[in-house]
């Protein structure tokens, strides 16, 4: 059952943001305490004793559910770190521009599919294959606690913003012959929409205005993409095939482009992986392969199911390779990944691509040269690290050279007729590098969690129903400055002080641990596993009664609590900070957490029964 911050004091994200109180979709902002007339920067740290008790837990009624089901998924002992965000930025390699801790699903990466997640191994003791991930915390001796956070003016320092969107072309199933031309026309429309949005962004004189970003850029673009994606899905789905592309609708305005805005990095360019990286000298690399979907011609009706199965198998092969990178970290010599992972993957892909060509060739002209798409490499953020020069892909939809669509050239290595309709590329996003996995101003040693507690909780007014498999959720907002604070949430507290939450970093008394508490929405629309903005399909319960909004039903409400052993001296000096987007400059109010539900139906049924029975269960 959700707890709620009720203190609606005025706050400032940094001195230049107006003092407001925001409550949206059941989310409240906690105060960044400051004197409104004081022009000095706002300190980002506060002793927890100075934070008012502001957490309210609605009383469980006679029809409510008070149980708690706790899952032990460890504390990322495997060292799975990545700048991918497969929930909010699917398909965008290093799209988060900051490093995440991952627990649970071992194969998840930017290009993961639902099917590949379901086949993964997991760190969770009960076999839960769900993925839980959040930004890391670092200790930076050079941090300035009086200059943490961001403002519209600071956004300008990161350079002009540009629009980045998930690739649709690389997520499509087999496209029927009769629909290929229609699909290509709509893919070109997606590119044109991004080009127009980038034109508006370039002409904007105030990139830090969240109203402009949301109302003039992202909102209209999302609406256009939803309509275009629906047309693509309709064209592909005829004859009973079901395709849902909604999760690819949300785009983002990116600032910094891998520069070190808001901080200074010791690394001027991304490290290029060659063979096995040293166990403590790289973030977890992921496999990047050329997308054969971009090269396939229209597929005959008789071959659609077979080609779709083979395309799904290609995705699963990549997921298996990504998982092996995690589970074999530190094993073998410098050529271990080449010989033990990339080599076998190449052989599997050659055979699978050959079966695709045979399936199409039975009822149409057999596509030639698909074997050029078999070779994969480790993604390093260089934008073209995994592309065979003889098999480039068609860039599209404003992917902006982030490693998702190759190098932006089109010299005939495709058969889809899409053409090069992309806007000029932004610099590629860098991969985390060095022993501290640094990038984009996020520097210093990563603090490993002392404890991670994952709980599924009840609802005060009604019994809970099962979450749908592959439900995606985000809580908090990684960009409260550029997008506005409506979805941001206060998360910081100290162990023993869970009755209060702050949107500042906290200074804890001796013997108490720094703590982050992330509550996810506990109400679901009953239909959709995701939505265009990754939020509309779920809601937070009413903060006072605990009831879900009309049209929504209660589901087990996820809470993730993360504890850290950080010395009191470091806390008092303001030397620990959150990884963040460049424009946020380690803003503590940008804290967030992401979740993809891959619990089996049996496990979810156990969770529901435990919660509804009012028991406390642990697995």
Phi, psi and omega in degrees: 000137186289145166256165194223135173274122184252351180289114183252039177298157176294147179221164172230136175291322169199174193306329186277349178273139180295152178281119180218163169241133187236131171227117182216135179049041178079014182249131178245148176263134175269155188291138159266093191297129178195155173280123186301333182269356183278117183281352183289154177302150181276128176296141183268003184238146180214136172298135185299332180295339180272357178270126180294150172296119188223007181263125178243128176252112180302142180289135180287125180275180183296334179260006184276181181230121188249004183288165178221126178248116184255134181245133178260107178247011178081192184235030184068045176298334178289346182069040177275098178245141180200152174265010174283152167227090185293344180272304185273338181225063184298135176083354183260104183293132183059025187295338181285338183059016172208165188268139177249146162277135177240135167229161183091237187304128185270342185261350191299137179206180185304324186263012182298148172248164178303318183294321180289326178296322184293336181268000188282161165274173188213159174271353184282134185295331182268009178085005178299120181266009178298160177245131178234126181208151188207160179295144178285162172251139180236159168253121181235104182300340181265008181294147176247103186294343179273358184228036176262144182110184185221178178202164176305324180293322181291332179301323180299331181291338182277358180097169182296140179282157175219158184268132176235137183228152174297148176285128175270319183305322183276357179250000183287148167284186176301130183263123180301150179307314185291343183256354188301313182296318179295319179296317180297321178298320180287327174297321177294325176296321177301317178297317180295322179298318179292321178300316179295320179296319178294328175297317177295321181295319181294328182276351183286132180269352183222074185296344181274002180279110183296331178295320178294312182300314184284314190273332183257331184253290192287318182298305178299322180295318178300315181299317178295318182293322178302315180295318181291318178296326177295321178295320178296314181298321179296317181296319182283332189273356182302154184069034170087356177284142183246123180227130177235117183248013186304322185294349181262008185280328188282126174252174182220152171265123186253132175245149174095319177051037179087358170290177185255050178296140179080006179181187182227132180253152176277000186239123184273341179208158183294144176289140176263119181286140174223108184072210185282119174288151176297147188304325183252020186235022178191150167293163180298113179288159177233155180285134174237127182233147173300142182273115178290336179304325181290344185253350184286142170284181172300139186261132177301148182307321184295339185254357187302310183297317181294317179295320178299319178298319180289323176296319177296325178294321176301317178298318182291326177297319177295317180299319178298321179293318177298320179295319180295326178300321180289313188283343179250016183305127179089354181273155173071184181262199185295340182255014186300311183296319179300314187277323188262341184237303183291323180298305177300325178296319178301315180298317179296318182293321178302314181294319181292317179297325177294321178293325176297314180298319179296316181300315179292320184293344179292331185230008179200179178295130182289128178293139182256149171079017181295339180297343177294342181264011186276328188283132178239161177223181173274132178290132179232010176084005183280356175088335181215026188292338188243015185260124169294125182299341178271356183222055180290157178258164179274113177294148179198162168065026172072035180288342167061038169063034184267016182097358184273329188229023174082205192263007175085002178267159178217094182246033170096010181275028180216163182237020188260354175070013185286326182074168180268100183246016184282159172281166178304142185284144167277162176304145181294155178278136184280153172273153173300140185224162176078174185295339179258006176056055187266150174188157171046047178077357179267097188233163181108168183285133178289133176270119179282139180300140173282330179203142172233121179247119179251119184234141168251121191241170186270194180231141187290335188245345184210162172292157180262154175246163186295141167293144173288146176298141180073016171302131177249138178215149169234151172228144188079183180218125181287348185225061181290343179280306183281333181256350183094157189270011188302324183259000180287154182223143173286132186228348192268134176203189178233149177300135185091353180233035184290358177277007178212144178230145181235151172262016167251161168296148186250151171249118188261152175290164180305134179089353179254144182261146170296139189218141172243133179239116182248110174264130175265163176300143182246015181230138187234146183286356176081001184229314194252137176275346178203172178215171187302323179255010179065017181229326192294341182278352178227160179217157171276147177290161177302132186294334182266312184270333185085002182282147176282152176297159179302136180090356179242150180240150182288137173236164175305122186272122185278131172232130176242120179248129184237126181247144182229139170271097178238126186301147180298328178297316178296319178298312183294330178276356180067042187253006171252147184203160184271140169294141186206167172298155184305318185288346180270340175049049176068023178307119180296338180283354178270010180298145184200173182206150184230153186210135170235119184280113175235026172299142173292161178300324181292316179294318179297323177297321177296319179298312181299314182296317180299313182295315182291333178279354179074022182264168172247115185240149180218131178226000000 
